[in-house]
Amino acid sequence: MKKSDNPLDIITGIRYYLLEKSIDHIYAPSPNTFHVEEIVDLKRMGFTLEKSNYIVLLMTKKGLETLKAIEIIARALRIPQSNIYYLGLKDKHATTKQYLFIKTNILRKEIPERLYDSRIELQRVGYVKRKPNRKFLLGNRFKILVCGKNIVNELKEILSEITAHGLPNYYGYQRFGVRRPNSHILGKYIVLKRYDLFVGELLSSIYSYEDRDEILHRCSKSFPGKRFLYENMFNSVLKLFKNNIYKKRLVPLLLEAYLSYLFNELLNTLIESCGWKCLEKTYPMASCRDAHKYYRDVISVENLSYSMLKHLTCWRRPGIMVPRDISIYMSNNNTVLEFTLGVGEYASIVLREIFKNKYMLY
């Protein structure tokens, strides 16, 4: 076991590694080196080639966030974004394949196969009878390429340790934001109803992964009255929380990011108290009715009370994750690693364990 000194790990509560050893190679995911394919139980959804309630599309995208891709598709099809169903968010800096579902009776246009400068491809797969729901999502298959280097033996050695012991089932960096890892901080301020702090964090905080031009653009914006940024934006943020679209989509994401951070901190306290063996259970989120017996120390450090969290969504999550169906081989002078993870498990946690601080996030 090894404790991380990576600032991003500290911010997001991803504190421990399983192993001391790592592969001495810089790995940065990109659409050419990081591939994800969603695994969905279409059969249980009532899949058919005959026309039925929902049309099924397989979307392949490169270098785009899922929500941005859906926005583009909705505009092209002239339908509301809310009518396009998806089962999970996929990485921006990757080539990803995932399923989209649209009610058959609302489509008025033919679905194009290619959109947005070839960064989005749509393949009509068939139809399903049942309404899309995350319970039909089985997991994801990952394919990682390490270009121009043979690290097959080193990978096999590390992956054998990982499969033998498992990794803490941390929520990965994407849950919190990479360039600005503060989604959970914003979520906490919503819980506290401290919208002044929310605005300050949103507009003023600067993180090391941010692009310099983005920082300058945000900090140099001018507003009427020449007052401080957060003063000018305060009323706008209050309006944001009253807007139905943001209330349904953005606010829940931020609140869930905070619950995810609390879960990461719970795993840390478990590891510190009794080691890896304590992870071999399923644990509740801090919002669940029985959470108090697990989160006492975490809640105390956060200066919260359970009454502040009890109205939030409750779900449970295994404390440990183990990659499955692992394949490691050479192809065209590149090392290829393939593995499958379950729903809600993050490949970034596996890659972080393999490359340690040489896992470069974009």
LUMLUM-737766 format. One record per residue (C-alpha): residue number from 1; y, z, x; residue in three letters. Coordinates in steps of 0.5 Angstrom, whole numbers, plus 500, padded with zeros to 3 digits. Example, Ala and Ser with C-alpha at 12.3 -4.5 7.8 and 13.67 -1.06 7.14 Angstrom:
% LUMLUM-737766
(r 1, (491, 516, 525), ala) (r 2, (498, 514, 527), ser) 
***
This chain:
% LUMLUM-737766
(r 1, (500, 500, 500), met) (r 2, (507, 498, 502), lys) (r 3, (514, 500, 500), lys) (r 4, (519, 494, 499), ser) (r 5, (526, 494, 502), asp) (r 6, (528, 488, 499), asn) (r 7, (534, 489, 495), pro) (r 8, (532, 484, 490), leu) (r 9, (526, 488, 489), asp) (r 10, (530, 495, 489), ile) (r 11, (534, 492, 483), ile) (r 12, (529, 490, 479), thr) (r 13, (524, 496, 480), gly) (r 14, (519, 492, 483), ile) (r 15, (517, 497, 489), arg) (r 16, (510, 496, 492), tyr) (r 17, (506, 491, 495), tyr) (r 18, (498, 492, 495), leu) (r 19, (498, 490, 503), leu) (r 20, (501, 491, 509), glu) (r 21, (499, 484, 512), lys) (r 22, (503, 477, 509), ser) (r 23, (503, 470, 511), ile) (r 24, (508, 468, 516), asp) (r 25, (511, 462, 513), his) (r 26, (517, 461, 508), ile) (r 27, (515, 459, 501), tyr) (r 28, (521, 457, 496), ala) (r 29, (518, 454, 490), pro) (r 30, (521, 447, 487), ser) (r 31, (519, 442, 482), pro) (r 32, (515, 439, 488), asn) (r 33, (511, 445, 490), thr) (r 34, (511, 450, 484), phe) (r 35, (507, 447, 478), his) (r 36, (505, 451, 472), val) (r 37, (501, 449, 466), glu) (r 38, (501, 453, 459), glu) (r 39, (494, 455, 456), ile) (r 40, (494, 455, 449), val) (r 41, (488, 456, 444), asp) (r 42, (490, 450, 439), leu) (r 43, (483, 450, 436), lys) (r 44, (485, 457, 433), arg) (r 45, (491, 454, 431), met) (r 46, (488, 449, 427), gly) (r 47, (488, 443, 431), phe) (r 48, (487, 436, 428), thr) (r 49, (489, 429, 430), leu) (r 50, (491, 428, 422), glu) (r 51, (498, 429, 420), lys) (r 52, (499, 436, 418), ser) (r 53, (504, 442, 418), asn) (r 54, (507, 442, 425), tyr) (r 55, (507, 436, 430), ile) (r 56, (504, 438, 437), val) (r 57, (508, 436, 443), leu) (r 58, (506, 437, 451), leu) (r 59, (513, 437, 454), met) (r 60, (513, 436, 462), thr) (r 61, (520, 438, 465), lys) (r 62, (522, 439, 472), lys) (r 63, (528, 443, 474), gly) (r 64, (530, 445, 468), leu) (r 65, (530, 452, 464), glu) (r 66, (526, 452, 457), thr) (r 67, (532, 453, 453), leu) (r 68, (536, 448, 456), lys) (r 69, (530, 443, 455), ala) (r 70, (530, 445, 448), ile) (r 71, (537, 444, 447), glu) (r 72, (537, 437, 449), ile) (r 73, (531, 435, 445), ile) (r 74, (534, 438, 439), ala) (r 75, (540, 434, 440), arg) (r 76, (536, 428, 441), ala) (r 77, (532, 429, 435), leu) (r 78, (538, 431, 431), arg) (r 79, (535, 438, 428), ile) (r 80, (537, 445, 429), pro) (r 81, (534, 448, 436), gln) (r 82, (531, 454, 431), ser) (r 83, (526, 448, 428), asn) (r 84, (523, 447, 435), ile) (r 85, (518, 453, 437), tyr) (r 86, (515, 455, 443), tyr) (r 87, (510, 460, 446), leu) (r 88, (514, 462, 453), gly) (r 89, (519, 461, 457), leu) (r 90, (518, 457, 464), lys) (r 91, (521, 457, 471), asp) (r 92, (527, 452, 472), lys) (r 93, (525, 451, 479), his) (r 94, (518, 448, 478), ala) (r 95, (514, 442, 474), thr) (r 96, (512, 445, 468), thr) (r 97, (508, 443, 462), lys) (r 98, (508, 447, 455), gln) (r 99, (507, 446, 448), tyr) (r 100, (512, 445, 443), leu) (r 101, (511, 445, 435), phe) (r 102, (516, 442, 430), ile) (r 103, (515, 442, 423), lys) (r 104, (513, 435, 421), thr) (r 105, (517, 434, 415), asn) (r 106, (524, 435, 418), ile) (r 107, (523, 430, 423), leu) (r 108, (527, 424, 421), arg) (r 109, (527, 420, 428), lys) (r 110, (521, 417, 432), glu) (r 111, (520, 422, 438), ile) (r 112, (522, 419, 445), pro) (r 113, (517, 420, 451), glu) (r 114, (523, 421, 456), arg) (r 115, (529, 424, 456), leu) (r 116, (535, 427, 461), tyr) (r 117, (534, 422, 467), asp) (r 118, (526, 423, 467), ser) (r 119, (527, 431, 467), arg) (r 120, (523, 431, 461), ile) (r 121, (517, 428, 458), glu) (r 122, (514, 429, 451), leu) (r 123, (507, 427, 449), gln) (r 124, (505, 427, 442), arg) (r 125, (498, 431, 442), val) (r 126, (497, 432, 435), gly) (r 127, (498, 437, 429), tyr) (r 128, (496, 444, 428), val) (r 129, (496, 447, 421), lys) (r 130, (498, 454, 423), arg) (r 131, (505, 457, 425), lys) (r 132, (506, 457, 432), pro) (r 133, (506, 464, 435), asn) (r 134, (505, 468, 441), arg) (r 135, (498, 470, 439), lys) (r 136, (495, 463, 441), phe) (r 137, (498, 463, 448), leu) (r 138, (492, 465, 453), leu) (r 139, (496, 464, 459), gly) (r 140, (498, 460, 465), asn) (r 141, (495, 456, 470), arg) (r 142, (499, 455, 477), phe) (r 143, (499, 450, 483), lys) (r 144, (502, 452, 489), ile) (r 145, (503, 447, 495), leu) (r 146, (505, 450, 502), val) (r 147, (507, 443, 505), cys) (r 148, (505, 441, 512), gly) (r 149, (501, 447, 514), lys) (r 150, (494, 450, 514), asn) (r 151, (494, 457, 511), ile) (r 152, (487, 456, 507), val) (r 153, (483, 462, 511), asn) (r 154, (489, 467, 511), glu) (r 155, (490, 466, 504), leu) (r 156, (483, 467, 502), lys) (r 157, (483, 473, 506), glu) (r 158, (489, 476, 502), ile) (r 159, (487, 473, 495), leu) (r 160, (480, 477, 496), ser) (r 161, (484, 483, 497), glu) (r 162, (488, 482, 491), ile) (r 163, (482, 480, 487), thr) (r 164, (478, 486, 489), ala) (r 165, (484, 491, 488), his) (r 166, (489, 488, 483), gly) (r 167, (497, 488, 483), leu) (r 168, (501, 492, 479), pro) (r 169, (503, 488, 473), asn) (r 170, (510, 488, 474), tyr) (r 171, (515, 484, 470), tyr) (r 172, (517, 479, 475), gly) (r 173, (524, 476, 478), tyr) (r 174, (525, 471, 472), gln) (r 175, (525, 477, 467), arg) (r 176, (532, 480, 470), phe) (r 177, (535, 473, 473), gly) (r 178, (534, 471, 480), val) (r 179, (541, 469, 482), arg) (r 180, (544, 475, 478), arg) (r 181, (539, 480, 477), pro) (r 182, (542, 484, 472), asn) (r 183, (539, 482, 465), ser) (r 184, (536, 489, 464), his) (r 185, (543, 492, 466), ile) (r 186, (546, 488, 461), leu) (r 187, (541, 491, 456), gly) (r 188, (542, 498, 458), lys) (r 189, (549, 497, 456), tyr) (r 190, (548, 495, 450), ile) (r 191, (543, 501, 448), val) (r 192, (549, 505, 451), leu) (r 193, (554, 501, 446), lys) (r 194, (558, 501, 453), arg) (r 195, (561, 494, 451), tyr) (r 196, (566, 495, 456), asp) (r 197, (561, 496, 462), leu) (r 198, (557, 490, 459), phe) (r 199, (563, 486, 460), val) (r 200, (565, 488, 467), gly) (r 201, (558, 487, 469), glu) (r 202, (558, 480, 466), leu) (r 203, (564, 478, 469), leu) (r 204, (565, 482, 475), ser) (r 205, (559, 484, 479), ser) (r 206, (557, 479, 485), ile) (r 207, (550, 478, 487), tyr) (r 208, (547, 476, 494), ser) (r 209, (543, 470, 491), tyr) (r 210, (549, 467, 487), glu) (r 211, (552, 460, 489), asp) (r 212, (559, 461, 492), arg) (r 213, (562, 456, 488), asp) (r 214, (560, 460, 481), glu) (r 215, (563, 466, 484), ile) (r 216, (570, 463, 485), leu) (r 217, (570, 460, 479), his) (r 218, (568, 466, 475), arg) (r 219, (573, 470, 479), cys) (r 220, (579, 466, 479), ser) (r 221, (579, 464, 471), lys) (r 222, (586, 465, 468), ser) (r 223, (587, 468, 461), phe) (r 224, (593, 469, 457), pro) (r 225, (597, 475, 458), gly) (r 226, (595, 476, 466), lys) (r 227, (591, 482, 464), arg) (r 228, (584, 484, 467), phe) (r 229, (578, 480, 466), leu) (r 230, (574, 485, 462), tyr) (r 231, (580, 487, 458), glu) (r 232, (581, 479, 456), asn) (r 233, (574, 478, 454), met) (r 234, (573, 485, 450), phe) (r 235, (574, 482, 443), asn) (r 236, (570, 476, 445), ser) (r 237, (564, 480, 447), val) (r 238, (564, 484, 441), leu) (r 239, (564, 477, 437), lys) (r 240, (558, 475, 441), leu) (r 241, (554, 481, 438), phe) (r 242, (556, 479, 431), lys) (r 243, (554, 472, 432), asn) (r 244, (547, 471, 429), asn) (r 245, (545, 466, 434), ile) (r 246, (546, 471, 440), tyr) (r 247, (544, 477, 435), lys) (r 248, (537, 473, 434), lys) (r 249, (536, 470, 441), arg) (r 250, (540, 473, 447), leu) (r 251, (541, 480, 445), val) (r 252, (533, 481, 444), pro) (r 253, (532, 478, 451), leu) (r 254, (537, 483, 454), leu) (r 255, (534, 489, 451), leu) (r 256, (527, 487, 452), glu) (r 257, (529, 486, 460), ala) (r 258, (531, 493, 460), tyr) (r 259, (525, 495, 457), leu) (r 260, (521, 491, 462), ser) (r 261, (525, 494, 468), tyr) (r 262, (523, 501, 465), leu) (r 263, (516, 499, 465), phe) (r 264, (517, 497, 472), asn) (r 265, (519, 504, 474), glu) (r 266, (513, 507, 470), leu) (r 267, (509, 503, 475), leu) (r 268, (512, 506, 481), asn) (r 269, (512, 513, 478), thr) (r 270, (504, 512, 477), leu) (r 271, (503, 509, 484), ile) (r 272, (507, 515, 487), glu) (r 273, (503, 520, 483), ser) (r 274, (496, 518, 483), cys) (r 275, (495, 511, 487), gly) (r 276, (492, 504, 484), trp) (r 277, (487, 508, 480), lys) (r 278, (493, 510, 475), cys) (r 279, (494, 503, 474), leu) (r 280, (487, 501, 470), glu) (r 281, (490, 503, 463), lys) (r 282, (494, 500, 458), thr) (r 283, (501, 503, 457), tyr) (r 284, (507, 503, 452), pro) (r 285, (514, 500, 453), met) (r 286, (519, 506, 453), ala) (r 287, (521, 504, 446), ser) (r 288, (514, 506, 443), cys) (r 289, (512, 512, 439), arg) (r 290, (508, 515, 444), asp) (r 291, (512, 513, 450), ala) (r 292, (515, 520, 452), his) (r 293, (508, 523, 455), lys) (r 294, (509, 517, 460), tyr) (r 295, (516, 516, 461), tyr) (r 296, (519, 523, 462), arg) (r 297, (521, 522, 469), asp) (r 298, (524, 515, 468), val) (r 299, (528, 516, 462), ile) (r 300, (531, 522, 466), ser) (r 301, (533, 518, 472), val) (r 302, (536, 513, 467), glu) (r 303, (540, 519, 463), asn) (r 304, (537, 516, 456), leu) (r 305, (534, 520, 450), ser) (r 306, (528, 517, 447), tyr) (r 307, (532, 516, 440), ser) (r 308, (536, 511, 444), met) (r 309, (530, 506, 445), leu) (r 310, (526, 508, 439), lys) (r 311, (529, 502, 434), his) (r 312, (527, 497, 440), leu) (r 313, (521, 493, 439), thr) (r 314, (514, 496, 442), cys) (r 315, (509, 493, 445), trp) (r 316, (503, 495, 450), arg) (r 317, (502, 492, 457), arg) (r 318, (496, 493, 462), pro) (r 319, (498, 497, 468), gly) (r 320, (494, 492, 473), ile) (r 321, (494, 484, 474), met) (r 322, (488, 480, 477), val) (r 323, (489, 473, 478), pro) (r 324, (483, 469, 476), arg) (r 325, (479, 462, 477), asp) (r 326, (482, 462, 484), ile) (r 327, (482, 455, 488), ser) (r 328, (484, 454, 495), ile) (r 329, (484, 448, 499), tyr) (r 330, (487, 442, 503), met) (r 331, (490, 436, 500), ser) (r 332, (494, 431, 504), asn) (r 333, (496, 436, 510), asn) (r 334, (498, 441, 505), asn) (r 335, (495, 448, 503), thr) (r 336, (494, 448, 495), val) (r 337, (493, 455, 492), leu) (r 338, (491, 455, 484), glu) (r 339, (490, 461, 480), phe) (r 340, (490, 463, 472), thr) (r 341, (494, 469, 470), leu) (r 342, (494, 472, 463), gly) (r 343, (500, 472, 458), val) (r 344, (506, 476, 461), gly) (r 345, (503, 476, 468), glu) (r 346, (508, 473, 473), tyr) (r 347, (506, 468, 479), ala) (r 348, (512, 471, 483), ser) (r 349, (509, 478, 483), ile) (r 350, (503, 474, 487), val) (r 351, (507, 470, 491), leu) (r 352, (511, 476, 493), arg) (r 353, (505, 479, 495), glu) (r 354, (503, 473, 499), ile) (r 355, (509, 472, 503), phe) (r 356, (513, 478, 503), lys) (r 357, (520, 477, 504), asn) (r 358, (519, 470, 506), lys) (r 359, (518, 469, 499), tyr) (r 360, (525, 465, 498), met) (r 361, (527, 465, 491), leu) (r 362, (531, 458, 490), tyr) 
***
